[in-house]
Amino acid sequence: MIRSDNLRSAFIQEDVDKYIYDLLPARDPVVQEMEAYAEEHRVPIIGPAVARLLTLLVQVSGAMRIFEMGSAIGYSTIWLARAAGPRAKVFYTDGNPENARRAQEYFRKAGVSKRINVEVGNALELVKKTPGKFDLIFNDVDKHQYPEALKAALPKLKRGGLLVTDNTLWSGKAARPAAAEDKDSRGVQEFNRLVYASKELFPVLIPLRDGVTVCRKV
Ligand SMILES: C[S@@+](CC[C@H](N)C(=O)[O-])C[C@H]1O[C@@H](n2cnc3c(N)ncnc32)[C@H](O)[C@@H]1O
């Protein structure tokens, strides 16, 4: 089982973290290929433990229109698209065209291309300009952008919809004083402060892998 450095939690005890990953069932060949590529090329994917949480959230909420901010090689996108089913629309976004090209190849192999819209550019702009609102928005852009990503995403989320954000403990650095130049830690800290202060959101920070915050728009 692949539990690369990226997937290893910085704050869960090593044996407990390994236990969580050892419980996970084997993935299909396409997802396994993506996990191997991500490990070899150090692409920071959410990995299978967080991917299962996304799957569960899509399934229990019945989300059909899903927007993803920061999709890289499309690992999280494939889990979202499979969870939502063939009638769903999932918007993939990434700033890197090479990531998008590779992601499209995986979507084709996984047989989910028809339900995924691939957009290359700034996800914060793309979420604003894509028509309509979303049942679920998954935020995984660069961490210093998290407060701005929240500002962009919130008006585009339906009432009752879910905003799911990865890396909200940021290797535990979210919980400790951050230097002024540590923009990523500061971005995560400000995001966490904003969502818990918001009257529009009901957030829960789940300490799975690197921290995942699930917010329901009330
Ligand atoms: C952590 S990776 C995403 C991993 C992906 N969600 C997964 O789990 O498979 C972050 C990605 O976001 C992209 N990114 C960062 N800031 C962005 C922005 N403002 N707009 C679009 N893409 C962005 C980067 O190019 C990178 O590929």
PDBQT file of the ligand as one rigid body, heavy atoms in Angstrom, charges set to zero:
ROOT
HETATM    1  C1  LIG A 301      -2.486  20.023  -3.704  1.00  0.00    +0.000 C 
HETATM    2  S1  LIG A 301      -2.557  20.081  -5.429  1.00  0.00    +0.000 S 
HETATM    3  C2  LIG A 301      -4.164  19.462  -5.796  1.00  0.00    +0.000 C 
HETATM    4  C3  LIG A 301      -4.296  18.004  -5.578  1.00  0.00    +0.000 C 
HETATM    5  C4  LIG A 301      -5.633  17.423  -5.982  1.00  0.00    +0.000 C 
HETATM    6  N1  LIG A 301      -6.737  18.125  -5.347  1.00  0.00    +0.000 N 
HETATM    7  C5  LIG A 301      -5.691  15.969  -5.599  1.00  0.00    +0.000 C 
HETATM    8  O1  LIG A 301      -5.856  15.679  -4.416  1.00  0.00    +0.000 OA
HETATM    9  O2  LIG A 301      -5.555  15.125  -6.477  1.00  0.00    +0.000 OA
HETATM   10  C6  LIG A 301      -2.776  21.784  -5.725  1.00  0.00    +0.000 C 
HETATM   11  C7  LIG A 301      -2.909  22.136  -7.188  1.00  0.00    +0.000 C 
HETATM   12  O3  LIG A 301      -3.535  23.402  -7.251  1.00  0.00    +0.000 OA
HETATM   13  C8  LIG A 301      -2.998  24.117  -8.335  1.00  0.00    +0.000 C 
HETATM   14  N2  LIG A 301      -3.257  25.527  -7.996  1.00  0.00    +0.000 N 
HETATM   15  C9  LIG A 301      -2.773  26.240  -6.973  1.00  0.00    +0.000 A 
HETATM   16  N3  LIG A 301      -3.330  27.465  -6.933  1.00  0.00    +0.000 NA
HETATM   17  C10 LIG A 301      -4.200  27.521  -7.979  1.00  0.00    +0.000 A 
HETATM   18  C11 LIG A 301      -5.097  28.487  -8.487  1.00  0.00    +0.000 A 
HETATM   19  N4  LIG A 301      -5.231  29.686  -7.912  1.00  0.00    +0.000 N 
HETATM   20  N5  LIG A 301      -5.824  28.173  -9.570  1.00  0.00    +0.000 NA
HETATM   21  C12 LIG A 301      -5.719  26.965 -10.168  1.00  0.00    +0.000 A 
HETATM   22  N6  LIG A 301      -4.902  26.006  -9.732  1.00  0.00    +0.000 NA
HETATM   23  C13 LIG A 301      -4.147  26.270  -8.655  1.00  0.00    +0.000 A 
HETATM   24  C14 LIG A 301      -1.552  23.715  -8.441  1.00  0.00    +0.000 C 
HETATM   25  O4  LIG A 301      -1.127  23.812  -9.773  1.00  0.00    +0.000 OA
HETATM   26  C15 LIG A 301      -1.610  22.266  -7.951  1.00  0.00    +0.000 C 
HETATM   27  O5  LIG A 301      -1.652  21.392  -9.049  1.00  0.00    +0.000 OA
ENDROOT
TORSDOF 0
